[in-house]
């Protein structure tokens, strides 16, 4: 599937966290959601990105946003990653990569001459109406949380929040 663009309805997702609780994006209506897709728990780039969101979490929550991280690893991996780095936000297991596909984040990758499929580091800011307010299709982990925070401020201001 193609990547949703600004103004599009955010595709619904239904994924479980490390405790088995099911999360539906539609349950976030009326609130901002930072939905970020990342390749793998506890790897260097993904750890940098997660820790930056951890460090910005209080500011994001203070502005009415919740962070959801999505990757293909299962519940045990999510639990270990959260505990190891003190991540205060929701991590969701997309083991069948249905959510990554719906958001255009499941892509063919080249690594050392080998072709495989995996999650592209991609982030979406979903507004309280369930629409895509901002898309980051090729995320660099360093400084990304600060960019998201700035975009959230801009989007809230444009909506009079």
C-alpha positions in Angstrom: 0.0 0.0 0.0 1.1 3.6 -0.6 2.1 5.8 2.3 -0.8 8.0 3.6 -0.2 11.7 3.0 -1.1 14.9 4.9 -4.9 15.2 5.1 -5.6 11.5 4.5 -7.5 9.5 7.1 -5.0 7.6 9.2 -5.4 3.9 8.5 -6.9 2.0 11.5 -4.5 -0.2 13.3 -5.1 -2.9 15.9 -2.0 -4.1 17.6 -1.0 -5.6 21.0 1.6 -4.2 23.4 4.0 -6.2 25.5 1.3 -7.0 28.0 -1.2 -8.3 25.4 -3.4 -5.2 25.6 -4.9 -4.3 22.2 -4.6 -0.7 21.0 -6.8 0.8 18.3 -5.8 4.0 16.7 -9.5 5.0 16.5 -9.6 5.0 20.3 -7.3 8.0 20.1 -9.8 10.3 18.5 -9.8 13.7 20.1 -6.1 13.4 20.9 -2.8 13.7 19.0 -0.8 10.6 18.3 2.8 10.3 17.2 2.9 7.0 15.4 6.5 5.9 14.6 7.6 2.8 12.8 11.1 1.5 13.4 13.0 -1.6 12.2 14.0 -3.4 15.4 14.0 -3.2 19.2 17.3 -2.5 20.9 19.4 -1.8 17.9 21.6 1.4 17.7 19.5 3.7 15.6 16.2 2.5 17.0 17.5 3.0 20.5 18.6 6.6 19.8 15.1 7.3 18.3 13.3 5.7 21.2 15.4 7.4 23.9 14.8 10.8 22.2 11.1 10.2 22.3 11.5 9.1 25.9 13.3 12.3 26.8 10.6 14.4 25.0 7.7 12.4 26.3 6.7 14.8 29.1 6.6 17.7 26.6 4.6 15.6 24.1 2.1 14.5 26.7 1.9 18.0 28.0 0.8 19.1 24.5 -1.9 16.3 24.4 0.1 13.8 22.3 0.8 10.2 23.0 3.7 8.3 21.3 3.2 4.8 19.9 6.2 2.9 18.5 5.6 0.1 16.1 8.0 -2.7 14.9 7.7 -6.3 13.9 9.2 -7.9 17.0 6.9 -9.6 19.6 5.8 -8.8 23.1 8.9 -10.2 24.9 11.2 -8.0 22.8 9.0 -5.0 23.4 9.0 -5.6 27.2 12.8 -6.0 27.3 13.3 -2.8 25.2 11.0 -0.7 27.4 12.6 -1.9 30.6 16.2 -1.6 29.5 15.8 2.0 28.4 12.9 3.2 30.7 10.6 3.9 27.8 7.4 5.5 29.1 5.3 5.2 25.9 3.5 2.4 24.1 5.4 -0.1 22.0 3.3 -2.2 19.7 4.1 -5.6 18.1 3.4 -5.7 14.3 4.5 -9.3 13.8 2.4 -9.8 10.7 3.5 -6.3 9.5 -0.1 -5.4 8.6 0.2 -1.9 10.2 3.5 -1.3 8.5 2.0 -2.3 5.2 -1.1 0.0 5.7 1.2 2.9 6.4 3.6 2.2 3.5 6.4 1.5 5.9 7.0 -2.2 4.9 9.5 -1.9 2.2 12.1 -3.8 0.2 15.6 -3.1 1.6 19.1 -3.7 0.2 21.8 -4.6 2.7 25.3 -5.9 1.7 23.9 -7.0 -1.7 21.0 -8.9 -0.2 17.4 -8.0 -0.7 14.8 -8.4 2.1 11.6 -6.8 3.4 11.5 -4.8 6.6 10.2 -1.7 8.3 11.4 1.7 7.1 11.9 4.3 9.8 8.8 6.4 9.2 6.7 8.7 11.5 3.2 10.0 11.2 1.6 12.7 13.3 -2.1 11.9 13.6 -4.5 14.7 14.5 -7.5 14.5 16.9 -9.8 14.0 13.9 -7.8 10.9 12.9 -6.1 12.5 9.9 -2.5 12.6 9.0 -1.1 16.0 10.0 2.5 15.4 9.1 4.6 12.6 7.5 8.3 11.9 7.9 9.1 9.2 5.3 12.8 8.8 5.9 13.7 9.4 9.5 17.2 10.0 10.8 17.0 9.1 14.5 19.1 12.0 15.8 17.0 15.0 16.5 13.8 13.4 15.3 11.8 13.8 18.5 12.6 17.5 18.5 11.4 17.8 14.9 8.1 16.0 15.9 7.7 18.3 18.9 8.1 21.4 16.7 5.6 20.0 14.1 3.1 19.2 16.8 3.4 22.8 18.1 2.8 24.1 14.5 -0.1 21.8 13.8 -1.8 22.6 17.1 -1.3 26.4 16.4 -2.9 26.0 13.0 -5.9 24.3 14.5 -6.2 26.8 17.3 -5.3 24.4 20.0 
